[in-house]
Each structure stands twice: as structure tokens, then as C-alpha cells.
Amino acid sequence: MAFSGGPRPESEQRLCKHPPMAVRRSGIRFQISLLLLLSALNGIFLLTVIVGLFASDPTSVSAEVEDGILSVLLVWVALFTLVTVFSAFRLQKSLSDPMAMLSDAARRVAGGELDRAIPVQQGADELRDLSGSLESMRQNLVSSIDELDDQNKTVTAMLDALRDGVLLVDEKHRVESWNPAAEYVLEQGEYPRVREGQRIDQLLQFDASLFSDQPSQTEQDRETARGSFHLSVHIQPLPKGWVVVTRDVTKAVEITNLKQEFMSVVTHELKTPLTAIQGYTRLLLMGKGGDLSPKQADLLTRSREQTGVLYKMVNDLLDASRLEGGNLALDIVPTDLPAQVEDAVSAFSGEALRRRVKLRLRSQLLPGSVVQADPMRLQQILGNLVRNAIKFTEQGGKVTLHARTHGGFAVLAIEDTGRGIPEEAQRHLFEKFFQVERGDKRLSGGAGLGLYIVDQLTRAMNGTIEVRSVVGEGSTFTLRFPLVEAP
């Protein structure tokens, strides 16, 4: 964490006011330099005298003069030695005690004792600077710890307020800490009690392979003394360990199941009266209720068409409910694909003719091309895509079903020259209840379930679907199914 901005500590301000070390006369470097200079001068002086004595003529210097010179040299050496020892002792004294105090203060800071201030040392400027810097570091460290402590309290309060259980797991999959909600959530599911050091895979009873360097998600269903319990688990990797978020989704699952059951019951019950209405309308159009005027026949024809739209919508709702609940049974068998695509085109040739749209089949499939599919549901997939292509293509446009094989796959592409689909809408096409056109601009009925069902059925038969569209030019929906050996 960087510390910047705001007023500088007093010790740091004092450091900035000092002159450079090279010109400080009370500094340690200056004292040592002066002592070394005096020693050098003394050595030069002694060397000069000795060289002078040896270089002079012995006969020209009397014994008394030599004795006097030696006496002066001895006195000089003695005095200089005393001065040097005194200076060295004073220098040692000015360094030893403050350095000992600073060393002790540094050990206290390293040991976490931050409540005692580091006194500013008197004497040499370097020691005053060092003690001031250490005190500034201590104050910054105290400030950092206080800030981290405040942040830790804030994060702890946030975690404690969460209704989701949060567990911190180390690199060895052991629980380090957790929030109160984790205990409550796991208690509802009758899991073992959370303990520090407990292995998370044993606690939540799932495979440890879920812990990787990528986020993962899993769900668990348990039967407890209070009934069914549903747990959602999200695992988020950290630099060292993981965060495991547990959520009790029992109520959400129950509500979803109730919605699916309600939708299934309602749509199933709606089919009976709709079937009766369709039957009665057909009988009336056949003249079983008497002769009809052209106006009556037109109204009944429109009623039959709208009843068909409503009947298809009810079937889509029923299929979507079964798909979502995993209750839609598929009869997947080896299926002759050329016959399927021909049937799909034949089934909608009349509607294409009525809307004045050219419907064509361009098949390059070899006879005997087989895929694993539910024939009835495959017709539902192709029919939905062909119907949509015809519906959203203007008069005079074209709809083409291309069929070919490529790389062990059967490729079916339904191409139209219609209005196209905006790019921002393409990513939502296969979502439930999504419709590109809304309100008064919608030209066709429906609940927005057709492409959702197509996508889910395609996936259930091990296939894929993708769309490519340009506004004003048309759309192409491409299906791919793996080819299998003919039985």
C-alpha cells in the first residue's frame, strides 16, 4: 500500500531541512575525516623530520641537538596520541550508545511493539536523521495497520450480514474461516458442523476436483428430516486457496417446480377445449351445421387459423415446461435424414405458395445418411425453422433448405431472403420468451418459445445450431448432427 498525499511527518520535514552531508560540521563523516587528516599530517611531519635527520651530516649535528629533537618528537607523539585516543573515544561514545538505542528500537518495531515512539538521537546529524526516519516509518506502519484493521472490520461486517455462507479454504482444501451464515446454511442441509482445519470436500461431500484455477459451480440435492434440501455451491479461486459460497436454494427450486407443474397442468387442460373448438370449426366449414354464407365461411376460416396459432402456443408452452423440468421423453433412434428434409419441405409447400414465397430443397445428402434423432422432434425442429423463414420473408422472396455432409456431420441450413435479425438480438434468439419484434410491429403470434425449444431439442439430440443474419438481406440457421452408421 502506497502512502502519499497529506502533510509530511515532522521528522520527515526536519530531514528535508538539513544541509547535504558533505558540508555538515557536526556529522560523523566530518569528524572521521578530520581525524584521518590529522593522522596523515602527523605522519608527514614525523617522516619529514626523520628523513631530515638521516640526510644531514652527522658531524654537523651535536649530541645535544639530537637529544633535543628526539625529546620534541617524543612529546609530539605523546600529545598527538592523547588527542587521537580522546577523539576516537569521543567518536565511539557518540556512536555506540545511540546505535544501541536505535537497534533496540528497530527490534521492538520488528517484533510488533509499535506503541512506543522512537526518540530523536542527539549528536551527529546522521543519527538524528536515522532516528527521525525510523520514527516516521513507525508512524506510517501504525497508520497502515489501523487502516487495514478498519478495512478488515468493514469486510467482516459485510460478510456477517450476508445470507449466503462464505468459507475461506487454503491450498490444502482446509477450512480457514467462515461467516455465521455458512453455519446456518449447512445446518439446514444437515451437513457436518464447520470446524477450522476441516477438509471442504468432506464437509460438503463432493469431489475435490472442483477446486481448480477456474471458477466452478455445482448443486446438491439432499433429503433431510425436514424434507428436500437444495444447495448451490460456487467456488472462486484465490492466489492461495479458494472462496466457497454456499446458498440455500430450496425455496427457489420449489417455486420453480410449482411453476413448471402449474404450467404443465394449465397447458394440458387448455388442449382439450382447443381441440374441440378446432373440430367444431372444421365441421361447420364442411357444412355439417348448414349452409354458410361467404362472410360466415371467411370468419370461421379466420377462427380456425387463430385457434391453430393458440394450439401451437399451448404445445410450445407444454414442451418448454417439460424440457425445463427434464420430463420430455425423446425416442432417439437411427433416422434417415434425406427423407426427413424432404418431408419438412413438403409439409410447408402449401403455406409458402399461399404467402407467395419460393420454397426449395437443395440436398447433397447421400442416400442412407443417418443421424441419431427422434424423428417426430426432428420434424418439429425443421418445421419451426422453415415456418419462421416463410413467415418473415416478403412476397417474392426465397427460402432454401440446404442439406449436405461435412467432416462426419450432417449440415442443414435454412436460408431466407427476409428482413434479417439485428445483431444485438441474435445473441438472445434462443432464450425463452424472447421475440425480436414487439408491440404493434409484430406480424405474427407466438410466445417466443419456438427457437428456445429448437435449441433445447437440438442439444438433446447431440446437435448444434447457429445463426447468421444481416438486416435487409436475410438469415441462415445452420444445424449440425453427427452422422452414424446405417443399421
N, C-alpha and C positions, 0 to 999 in steps of 0.2 A: 504494500500500500504506500503510495507516494504522499508525502507531506509537503504541501505548497500553499502559498497564499497566506494572508494574515500577517500580523506583526511578528518580527523575529524575536526569539527569546533574548533576554537581557545579556546572557553570556555570549550569544552569537553576535549581538550588536557590539559588545565590547571587543570581540575578536576582530571585527572589521575596522575598529578604530586604531588598532596597534600599527605602528610603522613596520616596514619589512624587517625581517630578522637580521639582515646584513648590517643594519645601522643601529640595532638595539645595544646600548652600552651595558644594560643590566642582564643581557641574555647569557645563557650558558656558553654558547659558541664564542661570544666575545671574550668571556673570562678564560676559556681554554686557549683561545688564540693568543691572548695576551701572555699567558703563562708560557706557552711554547715559544713566543717571540723573545721573552726574557731569557729563557733557557738557551736559545740559539745565540743571542747576543753575548751571554756569559761564556759560551763555548768558544765563540770567535775571539773574545777578549783573551781568554786563557791560551788559546792556540797562538795568538799573536805574540804574547809575552814569552811563551816557551820557545817559539821559533826565533824570536829576537835574541834570547839568551844563547841558544845554540849557535846562532850565526855570528855573534860578537867575538872579538878576540879575547881569549881567556886572560891574557896578560894585562889587558886594559881595564879589567873589572876586578876590584879588590874583593876580598872575602867579606868585608863588612857590607859592601853594596849588595853582594849576592844574598847575604843573610837578610838584609832589609827587604829585598824584593820578594824573597820566599815568605817572609813574615806577612808582607802585604797580601801576597797571593793566598796564604792560609786564611787570613782574616776575611778576604773577599769571598773565598769559597765557603767559609763558615756562615757568613752573613747571607749569602745567596741561598745556601742550603736551608737556613732557617726560614727565609722568605718563601722559598718554594714549598717546603713542608707545610707552612702556615696556610699558603694559598690553596694547596691541594686538599688540606684538611677542611678548610672552609668550603671549598667547592664540593667535596664529598658530603659534608654536612648539609649543604643546600640542596643536594640531590637525593640523598639516601632517605631521609625522613619523609619528604613529600612523595617520593616514588613509592615508598612502602604504604603510605596512606592511600594513594591513588590505586595501587594494586589491590589493597583490601576493599576499596570501594568498587572496583571492577568485578571482584569475586562476588560481592554482595549482589550487584546487578545481574551477573550471570546466574546466580542462584535464585533469582526472583524476588529479592528484597528491594523493592522499589520505593518504599515509603520514606527512606532516609535520603536527604539531599546530599550531594557531593560538595564539600566545602571548597571554595576557591583558594588555591595554594598561593602563599605569599613568596616573594623572592624572585626567581628567574621568570622572565616573561613566558618562556616556553611551557613551564609548569602551570602558570596561570591560564594560558591558552588551553592546555590539555585538560585541566580540571574543569574549565568552563565548557569545553566541548563535550566531556563526559556527562556533565550535568544537563546540558541541552539534549543529549541523546537519551538520558534517563527520563526527562520530561516528555519527550516525543514518544518514548516507549510506553510510558504511563498513559498518555493520551490515546495511543493506538489501542492499547488493551481495553481502556474504558469504552472506546468506540466499538471495538469488536464485541465487547460484553453487551453493549446496548443492542447491537445487531443480532446477537445470539438470543437475547431475550425477546426481541421482536419476532424472529423466526420461530422460536419455541412457542410463543403465544399464538402465532398463526397456525402452527401445526396442531396445537392443542384445541384450536377452535374448529378444525376440520372434522367433518363427519366421516371421511374416508380414513381407513387405517393406513399409516405410513410407517414402514420399517426400514432401518438402515442396516445393510448387510455388508460384511467385509469381504475380502478377496477369497477367504476360505469358506464362504457361504454361511457364516455365523452371524447371528443377530447381534448388533451392537446397541441399538437404541430403537425406541418406538414411541408413538404418541398414544394417549389414552383411547382414542377411537379404535386403534388396532386391537386392543384387548377386547373391546366391546364387540366389534365385528366378528372376530374369531370365536368369541364366546357364544354368539348367536348360532354359529355353524358347528358348535361343539368340537372345535379343534383343540389340540393340547394347549395348555397355558403357555403364554410367551415368557421365555426366560433369556437372560443375557448369555451369549455363547451358544445358544441352541441353533442347530442347522436348520436353515429356512426350508429346504426341500423336505425335511422330516416334519417340520411344523405344518406346512401347507400340503404335504403329501402329494408332491408332483415331481416330475423328472428334473434333475439339476441341469440338464442340457438347455433348459430355457434361459439360463444365465449365460449371456454372450456379450459381445461388444455392440450388439444391436438391440434396440427396444423390442420387447415381445409382449404378447397378450395371451391370456388363457382364461378359461371359465371352468367352474366346477359346480356340479350338482350333487347335493348330499341329502340323505334322508336323516332327519333328526327326530327327537322326541316331540318337537313342536310341529313337525311336518317337513315339507321340502325346503331346502335352503340353496340359494344360488349365489355364488361368489365370483366376482370379476377381479382378476389379478393383472396389474400392469407392472412390468419390470423395466426400469430405466437404468442403463449402465452409467457408472461414475468413473473418474480416473482410477480410483481404488475401491472397488466394490459396486454395489447396486442400491437403488431405492426401489422398494416394493410397495406398491399402492394397492390396497385391498378395498373392495366396495361391495356392500350387500345389495345385490340387485334382485332380491327375491320379489319385492313388490312390483318392480318394473316387469319382470318376467311373467308374473301372474296377470298383470294388466294386459300385457301383450297377448298372452294366451286367451284371455277373456275376449279381447278384441277380435282375435282370429276366429274363436269359436262363434262369437256373435255374427261376424261377417259371413262365416260359412253357413250358419243356420238361416240367416236372412236371405242370402242369395239363393240358397237351395229352395226355400219356401217361395221365393219370387218366381222361380222357373215354372211352377205348376200353373198359376193363373196366366202367365205369359204364353205358355204352350196352348192353353185353352183359347186365349184370345186369337192366337195365330190360326188355330184350327177353325174357329167360327168365322174368321175373316175369309179364310180360304173357301169355306163352304158358301158364304154369301157371294163371293166373286164367281163361284161356279154356278150360281143361280139357284141354289138349293132353298133359298128363302124367298124366291120370287124374282120377277124381272127387275133389273136395275136400270135406272136412267144413267146416261153417260156421266152426269155430275156425281151420282152416288158411287158409281164404279171407280171414278177418279179418287174420291175421298177414301174409299175402302183400300184402294191400292196404296195411297199415301200412308194410311194407318198401318197396313201390313209392313211397309218399309220401315216405319219408325218403330214398330214392335220388334222387327228383326234387329234394329240397332240396339234397342233396350235389352233384347235377349242376349246379344253378343256381349254387351256390357256386363250383364249378370254373370255370364260364363267366365268373362275375364276376371271379375272380382272373385269368383269361386276358385279359379285356377291360381290367382295370386295368393289367396289365403292359404291354399293347400301347399303351394311352393314355399311360402314363408314359414309354414309350420312343419315342413318336411313330410307332408302327408300325401303328396301327389305320386301315385304309383305309375311307373313307366314300364312298358313291356318292350325292353330293348332286345332286338333280335337282328340278325343279318338282313339288311334291307337293300333291295335292288334300286339303286339311285336313278338310273335313266328313266325308269317307269314313274318314279316319284316326281321328277321335274316335269315330265310330260303331263301328268295328272294335274299338277299345280297350274300350269298354263291353260290347260283345257277348262279347268273349273272357273277361270275368270275371263275367258274369252268373250262371253256374253256381256259381262259388265264393261269390259274395255270397248266393245263395239257400241254399247249404249252411250258411253261417255266420249266416243269418237277419239279413242286413243289406240294407237297401234301396239299390240302386244305380240312379241316374238320370242322364240326359243332358239338359241344358238348353242347347241350341245356338241362338245367334242369328247364326251364320255364314251369309253369303250363298252360294248355290251358285257354285262356281267360285273360292272363296277359296283362294289358292295360296301356299305358302311354299317356300323353298329348303331341302330337307332330304333326309336318307337315310331313305326310308320304313321300312325294317326297324329302324333305330336310333330313329326317332321312336316306333314302336310299343314299343320297349324302354323308352324314357323314360316314356311314358304308362302302360305296363303296370306298371312298377316303382312309380310313384306311386299308381295305383289299387289295386294289390295291397297296398301298405303301408297305405293308408287303410282297406281292408276288414279287414286283419289286426288293426289297433289300434282297431277300433270294436266296442263291445259289441253283443250281440244286441239287435235292435230299433232300432239306430242307422241313420243315413243317410250315404251317400256320394254326392256330386253332382259331376259334371264340367260346369262352366260353360264355354261357348265363345262368344266374341264378337270383334268387331274394334273397335279404338280407335286413332285417330291413326296410321294406316298400319301397325299391328301386329295380329297375331292374339294374343289373350289367352286362355289356357287355365288355368282354376283348378280344382284338385281339392280339394273341401271335404268334411270329415268331421265327425261329431259324437263323435269318440273321446275318449280320455283327455287329449289335448293334450301339449305338449312344454314342459318347464321353460325359462324364459327364458335361464338360464345355459348350457343345452345347445344352444340354437338357433344360436349363432354357430359351433358345431363340427359341425353336422349334415352338412356336405358335405366333411368331412375323411375321409381314408382310414382305415378300420378303426374309425371312431367309432360307438358304439352307445349309445343313451340308457339302456337297461336292461341291467343286468349280473347275473351270477350266477344265483341261483335265481329272481329276479324276471323274467327274460327269458321271454317267452311264445312266442318264435319263433326259429328258427335263422337262420343267416347269418353272414357275416364282416364286416359293417359296410362293405360296398363299394357297395351299391346306390345310395345317394344321391351318393356320390363319382362313380360312373360317370354318373349322370343329369346332374350338374353339368358334368362334362367333355364329355359328348356335346352338351349344350345349348350350351355355349360354342363347340364345334367347328362347330355349325350357326348361329352368329351370333345365338344367343338368350340370354335371361337367365332366371334362376329366383330366386324369393324365397319366404320362408316367414313366415306369421303364425300364431301359436298361443297359446291360453290354456289353462292346465291345468284339466281338468274340463269344458271347453266344446268343444274340438276344434281342428283345424288346417286351414290352407289353403295349398297350394303353388301358386304362380302362375308360369306360363311365358309368355314373350313372344317371338314370332318376327316378323321383318319380312315384310310381305306383298309379293308380286311379281306382275307381270302374268302372266296365264294364257297358256301357249304357244298 
